Amino acid sequence: MTDAAEIEPAQVGASREVKAVRGEAIDARILSVTLEILRRQGPAAVNIEAVAAKAGIAKTTIYRRYDSREHLLKAAMESSTAEIVIPTDLPTYDTFKWLLHDAARMAENMVGRGAAASIILNDHPESNDPMREMIKTRSVRLTEFLHERVDSGDLRADLDIGLAATVLLGALFGQLIRGGDLDDAWADSVLELLWPGLKS
């Protein structure tokens, strides 16, 4: 017969594993609900009380992980942010299309229509700052790509790169605010309109 003292360490270890799995599930639920509120209603609607109510999780559980709505909002956005790695084996036109789809994924999965409206209207500047930084990172990479393709001769030598980046991002946010689809047809229509002014 096995001594109870020999079983206890294993039981304790199993209990800790179960608690860890439950903790991870709770973390994922909190961040998922935070992103859902952010996408649909904008950053101003994100607060610990709203997340707790929608997630069915006690406020104290959330406060143990995030001591403020700012920390919660930042953690949620970071959880769904991946570093952009632009393909190097595509023609310039196809790379533009890839960039538009990557921006669309970011907009739909992280920003959403509610947050996009908040950014454009700037009705809650302090809440919009984290998202502006995220968009700025994408904008910097887009600008670098435009410089690379101008230097290679694929794009016009006299291209106003800052304006081109602004127009491309504007097309994305305009479609987002209008409630239109961010699909292949949209990407093709944007490039069909802009390509003559971009190519060398």
Residue pairs with C-beta under 8 A, 6 or more apart in sequence:
26 57
26 61
27 65
29 55
29 57
30 51
30 55
30 57
30 61
30 62
30 65
30 66
30 72
31 75
31 76
31 79
31 80
33 51
33 54
33 55
34 46
34 51
34 72
34 73
34 75
34 76
35 76
35 77
35 79
35 80
35 109
35 110
36 54
37 45
37 46
37 50
37 51
37 54
38 45
38 46
38 73
38 76
38 77
38 110
38 111
38 112
38 114
38 115
39 108
39 109
39 110
39 111
39 112
39 113
39 114
39 115
40 112
40 113
40 114
41 114
42 114
42 115
42 117
42 118
42 124
42 127
43 73
43 115
43 118
43 124
43 127
43 128
43 130
43 131
44 118
44 123
44 124
44 127
45 114
46 69
46 72
46 73
46 76
46 127
47 69
48 59
48 62
48 63
48 66
48 69
48 72
49 59
51 57
51 62
51 72
52 58
52 59
52 61
52 62
62 72
65 72
66 72
66 75
73 127
73 130
74 130
77 110
77 130
77 131
77 134
80 109
80 110
81 110
81 134
84 102
84 137
84 138
84 141
86 95
86 98
86 99
86 141
86 145
87 95
87 98
90 98
92 149
92 154
92 155
92 199
93 191
93 195
93 199
95 145
95 149
96 168
96 191
96 195
96 198
97 187
97 188
97 191
99 142
99 145
99 168
100 168
100 171
100 172
100 186
100 187
100 190
100 191
101 182
101 187
102 138
103 138
103 168
103 169
103 172
104 172
104 182
104 186
104 187
106 134
106 138
107 116
107 172
107 173
107 176
107 182
108 182
110 131
110 134
111 119
111 131
111 134
111 135
111 176
113 176
113 177
113 179
115 128
115 131
116 173
116 176
116 177
117 177
118 124
118 127
118 128
119 128
119 131
119 132
119 135
119 173
120 173
120 177
122 128
135 169
139 165
139 169
142 165
142 168
142 169
143 161
143 162
143 165
146 155
146 159
146 161
146 164
146 165
147 161
149 155
150 156
150 157
150 159
150 161
153 200
154 199
154 200
155 198
155 199
155 200
156 197
156 198
156 199
156 200
157 200
159 198
164 194
164 198
167 194
168 190
168 194
171 190
171 194
172 182
175 181
175 182
175 186
176 182
180 186
